[in-house]
Amino acid sequence: MIHDPLAEARLEDLPAHSQALLQAAERQWDREHGLMMFAYGSLMWNPGFEPAQTLVARVQGYHRALRLRSLVNRGSAEQPGLVMTLLSGGSCRGLLYRVAPQDSEATLHRLWLREMVVGTYVPRWLDCQCADGLGTRKALAFTLSRRSPGWVGDLADDRLLHILRHARGRYGTTLDYLTRAVTCLREHGIHDRALERQLALARSHGL
């Protein structure tokens, strides 16, 4: 049986900073249509909940980047890995999830336990332009400040290749994470040029 690290986790055990951010997010939440979440990384293929609706959507003003250091899930203290985040600037296409109102609060709390365990992300309610013409929806997304110690900054190709070759964590390798992200995006008709280039670089070096 695979151990679920969230099974025994409690909100009150999170850092005070993470708890304060949850309270702020709940104050800003318009609950009329349930919880709206913007997924751009692992939440796309492993949301951990059953959305009532899934739409392709675009966020303006933020872009997806494989720039967040991972010391547990996709790497280790000895060999840090990388996972996705949203950085300011540009735009990002991803998935907009709508959670049914009756499931929304429990889903939000579970996501907080998953994403905010160390309080690295900056949760924001962002405007998401839906691809099906339904207009703009306000959705919660986990962003990152470039002042965060978790941001790795610009990565030279040789450094990225070293990480993709060696980084492994609780849920697998950084390379597998990148591959899953590109595959999932393609399945939804989304082609992220930066990620496609990084994956092509890995393949060209036999990874």
NORVEN-V357804 format. One line per field, one symbol per residue. phi: phi as a letter, one per 30 degrees, with the letter a starting at -180 (. if undefined). psi: psi as a letter, one per 30 degrees, with the letter a starting at -180 (. if undefined). Layout:
phi->???
psi->???
This chain:
phi->.ddcddecdbedddeedddddddddddddcdecidcbccbbdddcbdiacddabbdbbccjbbdadbcdbcbdbabddbecbbdbccdjibbcaccccceedcdddddddddddccdciddcdbdcdcdddcidicbdbdbccbdddddddcidcdeddddddddcdbbeckcddddddddddddddcicbcdddeddddddddcic
psi->kkkjffegkkefflkeeeeeeeeeeeefkjgegakkkjkfbffefifgljkfkkkklkkkfklkkigkkjfeegaleeikaklllklkkblkkakjkkkkeffeeeeeeeeefefgffgeljkkjlkkjkfgggakkklkljlkkffkffkfakkleeeeeeefefkkaegaleeeeeeeeeeeeefggkjjeeeeeeeeeeefgg.
